[in-house]
Amino acid sequence: MSGRMEWEIYGEVVAALKTGDADGALRQIDETRSETRGIAAIMGGLEAECHRRRGDRAAALAILEDILTSRSENFWTCYDIASLYREDGRKAECAAAYRKAHLRAGWEESERNGYTFLHDYFSPSIPAWSKWFAERIVAEPIEVLEIGSWQGGSAAWMLDKIVSRRGGRLTCVDTFEGSSEHAGWIGGIGDRIGDLFDANIAATGHAAQCRKLVGRSQDVLRVLGRERFDFIYIDGAHEARYVIEDAVLAFGLLNDGGFICFDDYDFKFATRPRQDTSRAIDCFLDLYEDEISFVEKGRQVLLRKGQPPGNAEPRDAIAASGPSPVPPPERPVSEPAADDPLRAAILTAAAVFIAGRDAGAALRAIYNDGGPASEQRLSALADLLPADQVALTGLVDSLAAPDLTAAVILLAALRKARTRDGWIHYNVCKYLGTMAAAGVAAAKLPAIVHSLLALEELTGGQAVMQALPRQILARELATFAPPLEPV
């Protein structure tokens, strides 16, 4: 069975789930089992999610346990089954499943030290944080400030992997009473959050390097005025009014060249949209843009204070965060000024290329011979733009280009670079997904294909996806839209 068919089915099931059609997704999974044997564990995860959405936790649990028994589990199998154990009141099994997930994410200390987490919001970020601390956040000794510690997941990881090895100290600030987003269910945990935090920190064996400050971050940060930190993690109350106050206070405590990480950029309040977390982070980034030399933006946002000496790192560079962060530029790049002719040239080239064509025709031309004129325009775009995702995506965003223009620019750079850059695929998928949601039917198929390529390449070789040859991408984009008319 070809990878194309397997992943077409996978994409269709995911699309059905996104529309809320769990019954339809289940029917399709059942009817195509023989065709998806090669990705059985991944399809099993989707099947479990379908049952969970239908309210049948027992069926979901049975499927995931069967995957674990067959020894084909991955990080997400362990992670997902932990939450089902918790919902059934099986706390010990919940904690054990999280430890198994951590082991597969490279956090072997969690299993060895027997940590107890009944919720785990941190471990999906371990690959990204591992890269950040290896390549960017390199202070030694290191002073770390964490705003919002919950049960100690990120704190224990930092003690195990960073602070104990480099020297320094971790300061944790939390009320340990939960925030408004926890109000409806925190009482059902049955354990005091602060007690879980204390037990996990003690189990690290590095409690002497951890300081616990209990109270509202907006109050505690004001009494830390003379202290300075190399890395500050903001994951407290998610309302915009609290996030912006935490951000401003924390920035004053940050060393020059230090980093701030915001969590949950995508967190939304269903009945209070003006308090969505992203509103505060976007406002902060806008107001402090002259003091920021690096930004990585996705579900988490990482920024650096000040400009490092001798490095022309773009101030507003933005890339999607996810399983692993973007590597630093191989060579210095600079963001064009607002009136830079380069800015106009890029937009003009992209506009000429896509003028009068739908999304399908424009994207089809990227992967097919569109004649010398088209090739020349694509090469010009790629030559003008750095292939590095930090700079490239920042430049695309700084142009305030429409979704289609942005996708064309990123695809042009991808073709020119001919590199396995999962982040370019991720960003292309983001823009195409926006178009598909807006009713551009021709953008749906390439959005799915690029999402699969991004997932394949960002998992760092973990056994969660079979190879999806790039030729499939070229073939599908070549056939999903009518031929491009000559310019």
C-alpha positions in Angstrom: 0.0 0.0 0.0 1.4 3.4 -1.0 2.1 6.1 1.6 -0.1 8.3 -0.5 -3.2 6.3 0.1 -2.5 5.8 3.8 -2.0 9.4 4.5 -5.0 10.5 2.3 -7.2 8.4 4.6 -5.5 9.8 7.6 -6.1 13.3 6.4 -9.8 12.6 5.7 -10.3 11.1 9.2 -8.6 14.1 10.8 -10.8 16.5 8.7 -13.9 14.6 9.8 -12.9 14.9 13.5 -12.3 18.6 13.0 -15.9 19.1 11.9 -17.1 17.1 14.9 -18.1 14.1 12.9 -16.7 11.4 15.2 -19.2 8.8 14.0 -18.2 9.4 10.3 -14.5 9.2 11.2 -15.0 5.9 13.0 -16.8 4.4 10.0 -13.9 5.4 7.7 -11.3 4.0 10.1 -13.2 0.7 10.3 -13.6 0.5 6.5 -10.0 1.2 5.7 -8.1 -0.9 8.2 -6.5 -3.1 5.6 -5.3 0.0 3.7 -3.7 1.6 6.8 -1.9 -1.3 8.4 1.4 0.6 7.9 0.3 3.4 10.2 -1.9 1.3 12.5 -0.7 2.8 15.8 -1.4 6.3 14.5 -4.8 5.4 13.2 -5.5 3.7 16.6 -4.8 7.0 18.3 -7.4 8.7 16.0 -9.8 5.9 16.7 -9.4 6.3 20.5 -10.0 10.1 20.1 -13.2 9.4 18.2 -14.5 7.2 21.0 -13.5 9.8 23.6 -15.4 12.5 21.8 -18.5 10.3 21.8 -18.2 9.9 25.5 -17.0 6.3 25.5 -13.8 6.5 27.5 -13.7 2.8 28.1 -13.4 2.1 24.4 -10.8 4.8 23.9 -8.8 3.3 26.8 -9.0 -0.2 25.5 -7.6 0.9 22.1 -4.7 2.7 23.6 -3.9 -0.1 26.0 -3.9 -2.5 23.0 -1.3 -0.3 21.3 0.8 -0.3 24.4 0.6 -4.1 24.6 1.7 -4.4 21.0 4.9 -2.4 21.8 4.1 0.1 19.0 3.5 2.9 21.4 5.0 6.4 20.9 5.0 9.5 23.1 1.5 10.5 22.2 0.0 7.1 23.0 1.5 7.3 26.5 0.5 10.9 26.9 -3.1 10.4 25.8 -3.7 7.3 27.9 -2.5 9.2 31.0 -5.3 11.7 30.8 -7.9 8.8 30.4 -6.4 7.1 33.5 -6.8 10.4 35.4 -10.4 10.9 34.3 -11.1 7.4 35.6 -9.5 8.2 39.0 -6.5 5.9 38.3 -3.9 8.3 39.6 -1.0 5.9 40.0 -1.5 4.6 36.4 -1.9 8.2 35.2 1.5 9.2 36.7 3.2 6.0 35.4 1.9 6.7 31.8 3.2 10.2 31.9 6.6 8.9 33.0 6.6 6.5 30.1 5.9 9.5 27.8 8.7 11.4 29.3 11.1 8.6 28.8 10.3 8.7 25.1 10.9 12.4 25.0 14.4 11.9 26.5 13.5 12.8 30.1 14.7 9.6 31.7 15.0 11.2 35.2 11.2 11.3 35.4 11.0 7.5 35.4 14.1 7.1 37.5 12.9 9.5 40.2 9.3 8.4 40.1 7.7 11.8 39.6 3.9 12.1 40.1 2.1 14.3 37.6 -1.7 14.2 37.3 -1.7 16.8 34.6 1.2 17.4 32.2 1.1 20.5 30.1 4.9 20.7 29.6 6.4 17.5 28.1 5.2 18.1 24.5 7.6 21.1 24.6 10.7 19.0 25.7 12.2 18.7 22.2 11.9 22.5 21.6 13.3 23.4 25.1 16.2 20.9 24.7 17.3 22.7 21.5 16.7 26.2 23.0 18.9 25.4 26.0 21.6 23.7 23.9 21.9 26.4 21.3 20.5 29.7 22.5 20.0 29.9 26.3 23.5 29.1 27.2 24.2 31.1 30.4 26.3 29.3 33.0 25.6 29.5 35.9 22.0 30.2 35.0 19.3 32.1 37.0 15.8 31.0 36.0 12.4 32.5 37.0 9.2 30.5 36.4 5.8 32.2 36.7 3.2 29.5 37.1 4.7 26.1 38.2 1.5 24.0 38.7 2.7 20.4 39.7 6.3 21.1 38.8 6.7 19.6 35.4 8.8 22.3 33.7 10.5 23.0 37.0 11.6 19.4 37.5 12.9 19.2 33.9 14.9 22.4 34.3 16.4 21.2 37.5 17.3 17.8 36.0 18.6 19.0 32.7 19.8 22.6 33.1 20.2 24.1 36.6 21.8 21.1 38.3 24.4 20.8 35.5 25.2 24.4 35.0 24.9 25.7 38.6 22.6 28.6 39.5 19.0 28.6 40.8 15.4 28.2 39.8 12.8 30.5 41.3 9.2 29.3 41.1 6.3 31.7 41.6 2.7 30.4 42.0 -0.3 30.7 44.2 -0.7 26.9 43.9 -4.4 27.4 44.0 -5.0 27.4 40.2 -6.3 30.2 38.0 -9.7 31.0 36.5 -9.3 28.4 33.7 -9.0 25.7 36.4 -11.9 26.8 38.6 -14.4 24.2 37.2 -12.4 21.1 37.9 -9.4 21.7 40.2 -11.3 20.5 43.3 -11.6 17.1 41.7 -7.9 16.4 41.7 -8.0 15.4 45.3 -4.4 16.5 45.9 -3.1 19.9 46.8 -1.2 21.4 43.9 1.5 22.7 46.2 2.0 19.3 47.7 2.5 17.7 44.3 4.9 20.4 43.4 6.9 19.9 46.6 7.1 16.1 46.2 8.3 16.3 42.6 10.9 18.9 43.4 12.2 16.9 46.3 12.4 13.8 44.1 14.7 15.6 41.7 17.4 15.6 44.4 18.1 19.3 43.5 15.6 21.0 45.8 18.5 23.1 47.2 18.7 24.9 43.9 15.0 25.7 43.8 13.3 28.6 45.6 9.5 28.5 46.0 7.7 31.8 46.3 3.9 31.5 47.0 1.7 34.4 45.9 0.3 36.3 43.0 3.0 36.9 40.4 1.9 40.5 40.0 2.8 41.0 43.7 5.8 38.8 44.0 7.7 40.2 40.9 7.5 43.6 42.4 9.7 42.6 45.4 12.3 41.0 43.2 13.3 44.4 41.8 17.1 44.0 42.3 17.3 40.4 41.0 18.2 39.5 37.5 17.5 36.3 35.5 18.8 34.7 32.3 15.6 32.9 31.4 12.0 33.7 32.5 9.1 31.4 31.7 5.6 33.0 31.9 2.8 30.5 32.4 0.7 32.0 35.1 -2.9 33.2 34.9 -3.9 33.3 31.2 -6.1 36.4 31.1 -4.6 39.1 29.0 -4.7 41.6 31.8 -2.5 39.4 33.9 -0.2 38.3 31.1 0.7 41.8 30.1 1.5 42.8 33.7 3.7 39.7 34.2 5.4 40.5 30.9 6.3 44.1 31.7 7.4 43.2 35.3 9.5 40.2 34.1 11.2 42.2 31.3 12.6 44.5 33.9 14.1 41.5 35.7 15.7 40.1 32.6 19.4 40.3 32.0 20.5 41.9 28.7 20.7 39.0 26.2 18.4 36.9 28.4 15.2 35.1 27.2 11.5 35.2 28.0 9.2 32.4 27.0 5.4 32.9 27.0 3.3 29.8 27.1 -0.2 29.1 25.6 -0.2 31.9 22.9 -3.3 30.2 21.5 -5.3 30.0 24.7 -8.8 31.5 24.3 -11.6 32.3 26.6 -14.9 31.3 25.1 -17.0 34.0 26.8 -14.3 36.6 27.2 -12.4 36.9 24.0 -10.9 40.3 25.0 -8.9 38.3 27.6 -7.4 35.9 25.1 -3.7 35.3 25.9 -2.5 36.2 22.5 -3.8 39.8 22.8 -1.4 40.5 25.7 1.6 38.9 24.0 1.0 40.6 20.7 0.7 44.0 22.5 3.9 43.3 24.4 5.8 42.4 21.2 4.6 45.5 19.5 5.5 47.9 22.3 8.9 46.4 23.0 10.0 45.6 19.4 13.0 48.0 19.7 14.3 45.9 22.6 13.8 42.5 21.1 16.4 40.8 19.0 14.9 37.3 18.5 11.3 36.0 18.6 10.0 32.5 18.0 6.3 32.3 17.8 3.8 29.5 17.8 2.0 27.9 20.8 4.9 29.2 22.8 6.7 32.5 22.2 10.4 32.9 22.8 12.1 36.3 22.7 15.5 37.7 23.6 16.2 41.0 25.3 18.6 43.3 23.5 20.9 42.6 20.5 23.8 40.2 20.9 27.1 41.8 20.0 28.3 41.2 16.4 25.1 39.5 15.4 22.5 41.0 13.0 19.8 38.6 14.1 16.5 39.9 12.9 14.5 41.7 15.6 11.1 40.5 14.7 11.9 37.1 13.2 9.0 34.8 13.8 8.7 31.1 13.3 6.3 28.4 14.3 7.1 26.5 17.5 6.5 22.9 17.8 8.3 19.6 18.4 11.7 21.2 17.8 12.9 24.9 17.5 14.4 26.5 14.5 18.2 26.4 14.3 20.1 29.7 14.3 20.9 31.4 11.0 24.0 30.0 9.3 24.9 33.5 8.4 23.7 36.9 9.7 20.6 38.3 8.1 18.9 41.7 8.5 15.3 42.7 8.3 14.6 45.3 5.6 13.5 48.8 6.7 9.9 49.7 6.0 10.9 51.8 3.0 13.5 49.4 1.8 13.1 48.8 -2.0 13.7 45.1 -1.4 10.4 45.0 0.4 8.6 46.4 -2.6 10.5 44.2 -5.0 9.4 41.0 -3.1 5.8 42.0 -3.0 5.8 43.1 -6.6 7.4 39.8 -7.8 4.9 37.7 -5.8 1.9 39.8 -6.9 2.9 39.5 -10.6 3.3 35.8 -10.2 -0.1 35.2 -8.7 -2.1 38.0 -10.4 -5.4 36.9 -11.7 -4.9 33.2 -10.6 -6.6 31.1 -7.9 -4.6 29.5 -5.2 -4.4 26.2 -6.9 -2.9 27.6 -10.1 -0.4 29.7 -8.3 0.8 26.8 -6.1 0.8 24.4 -9.1 3.3 26.6 -10.8 5.8 26.2 -7.9 6.2 22.5 -8.6 6.0 22.5 -12.4 7.8 24.0 -15.3 6.1 27.3 -15.8 8.4 28.5 -18.5 11.6 30.6 -18.2 9.7 33.7 -16.9 8.1 31.8 -14.1 11.4 30.1 -13.1 13.2 33.4 -13.2 10.6 35.0 -10.8 10.8 32.0 -8.4 14.6 32.1 -8.4 14.5 35.9 -7.8 12.2 35.4 -4.8 14.4 32.6 -3.3 17.6 34.6 -3.9 16.2 37.6 -2.2 15.1 35.7 0.9 17.2 33.8 3.4 16.3 30.1 3.6 16.7 30.1 7.4 13.2 29.9 8.8 13.8 32.4 11.6 14.6 35.1 9.2 12.4 34.0 6.3 9.1 33.8 8.2 9.9 37.0 10.0 10.4 38.7 6.7 7.2 37.3 5.3 5.2 38.5 8.3 6.9 41.9 8.2 5.6 42.3 4.7 2.0 41.9 6.0 1.4 39.9 2.8 -1.9 38.1 2.1 -2.0 34.4 2.9 -1.5 33.3 -0.8 1.4 35.7 -1.3 3.1 34.4 1.9 2.6 30.8 0.8 4.1 31.5 -2.6 7.1 33.2 -1.1 7.7 30.3 1.3 7.3 27.7 -1.4 9.7 29.5 -3.7 12.3 29.5 -0.9 11.6 25.8 -0.2 12.1 24.9 -3.9 15.3 27.0 -4.2 16.8 25.6 -1.0 15.9 22.0 -1.7 16.2 21.3 2.0 14.2 19.0 4.4 13.0 22.0 6.3 9.9 21.0 8.3 9.3 24.6 9.5 8.8 25.9 5.9 6.2 23.1 5.4 4.6 24.0 8.8 4.3 27.7 7.8 3.0 26.9 4.3 0.4 24.7 5.9 -0.6 27.5 8.2 -1.3 29.9 5.4 -3.0 27.3 3.2 -5.1 26.3 6.1 -6.3 29.8 6.5 -7.3 30.0 2.8 -9.0 26.6 3.0 -11.0 27.8 6.0 -12.0 30.9 4.0 -13.5 28.8 1.3 -10.6 28.4 -1.2 -11.1 24.7 -2.0 -8.0 24.4 -4.0 -5.8 25.0 -0.9 -7.1 22.1 1.0 -5.1 19.2 -0.5 -1.7 21.0 -0.4 -2.4 22.1 3.1 -2.9 18.4 4.2 0.3 17.3 2.3 2.4 20.0 3.8 1.1 19.3 7.3 2.2 15.6 6.8 5.6 16.6 5.6 6.0 19.0 8.5 5.0 16.3 11.0 7.4 13.8 9.4 10.4 16.1 9.5 9.8 17.7 12.9 9.5 14.5 14.8 13.3 14.0 14.6 13.1 10.4 13.4 10.7 9.2 16.1 8.6 6.3 15.0 5.3 8.2 14.6 5.2 8.4 10.8 6.3 6.5 7.8 8.3 8.4 5.2 6.3 10.5 2.9 8.4 11.0 -0.3 8.7 14.5 -1.6 7.7 13.2 -5.0 4.2 12.7 -3.7 4.0 16.4 -2.9 5.1 17.3 -6.4 2.7 14.9 -8.0 -0.3 16.0 -6.0 0.3 19.7 -6.5 0.8 19.0 -10.2 -2.7 17.6 -10.6 -5.0 19.4 -8.2 -5.5 22.6 -10.2 -5.9 23.6 -13.9 -2.8 24.5 -15.9 -1.3 27.9 -15.4 -2.0 30.3 -18.2 1.0 32.1 -19.8 1.8 35.5 -18.4 
